[in-house]
Amino acid sequence: MPPPDWVSGFAYWTHEVLAEGRESDLAAWADKAPFARQNHPSAEHFLPLPFAYGAGGAWVKGQRVHTSCEYGVLMMDAYVFG
């Protein structure tokens, strides 16, 4: 069973932002990402991602090395930077 739109929409947006290196969109994820608060009602599980991205340097784009969905709603995407 595929994940619901509110899960896949947020995951797709995040992937596009990281792949294109759109750091301003990533910084404003709570306002710009579709279904942001449905996926992350509190930010502590999302915030490591922009910090890891930033640690890679401004020229870095994210490369997704794994994607899966657990329990129908938990995206388990993994990215490398650099």
N, C-alpha and C positions, 0 to 999 in steps of 0.2 A: 504494500500500500504506500503510495507516495505521500510525502509530508503535506500538510495543509498549506494553502497559499501564504498565510501569515508567517510560516516558517521558511518556506522556499523563497519567498520574496525578499526577506531580510538576508538570507544566505547569499542569494544572487547579487543583491546590492553590495554586500560586503566584499564578495569576490571581485566584482567589477571595480570597485573603489581601490582595492589593493593592487589588482593587476594593472590598473592605469596610473597608479601613483598619485591619486587625488587626496593628498594629505589634508586639505582644508575640509573636504567632505567627511573624511574619517574623524577629524576633530569635532565636527558638528553632528556626529552620528545620531544623537538622541533627537535632533530636530529634522534631519534630512533622510534618514533611513526609513523605508517603509516598515511599519509594524515594529518599530524599535522598542517601545515599552511593553508590547506583548511578549517579545522575545527576551527582553532584559528589564524586568520591572525595577530592579536595582542594578546599578552599573558595575558592581565588583567582578562579575564574570566576563564582562566585555572589555573592561579597561586594560587588562594586560596586552591585548592585541595592538592598540595604538602605541603603547609604550614599546613593544617589541619592534613595531614598524619604525618608530622614531629612532631606536637604537641602531637600526641598519643604515641610517643616513638619508638625507633628503632625496638622493638620486635613486634610491632602491624601490623596486616594485616587488610586490608579494607574489610568490609562486605557490599555488596550492598543491600540496603533495599527498593529501588524503582528504576524502570526503565520505561521510556516511551519516546515517540518521538512526538514532536509537529511540525506541519507544514511540516512534512516529512523530516526535516533535523536537528532539535534541540533535541539532546538527553538530557533528564532531569533525569539523574541518580543521586541517593542520596546514600551516604556511611556513615557508622559509623566506628569509629576507637576506639579500646579499649575494 
